[in-house]
């Protein structure tokens, strides 16, 4: 059996309250809490809008915030980085 699986790629992102919405080229939309990305959570609306979709959609980059996020990492799921020391 031969199965072709393409790499997920972003085509657009937008923000609504404390959620980042990532529209993928395959039609899916991911909603990700900004709490997972403290730099984005603390950023202004204007700073959040200054992103570049890189690698033909495989990543999202904010030069001013020094933030890089891969689409594969979003699909794999990440923990809330602002809560990392509260479970100890």
Secondary structure, DSSP 8 states (H G I E B T S, - for coil): ---------EEEEEEETTEEEEEETTS-EEEEEGGG-HHHHHS-HHHHH--EEEGGGTEEEETTTTEEEEHHHHHH----GGGTTTT-
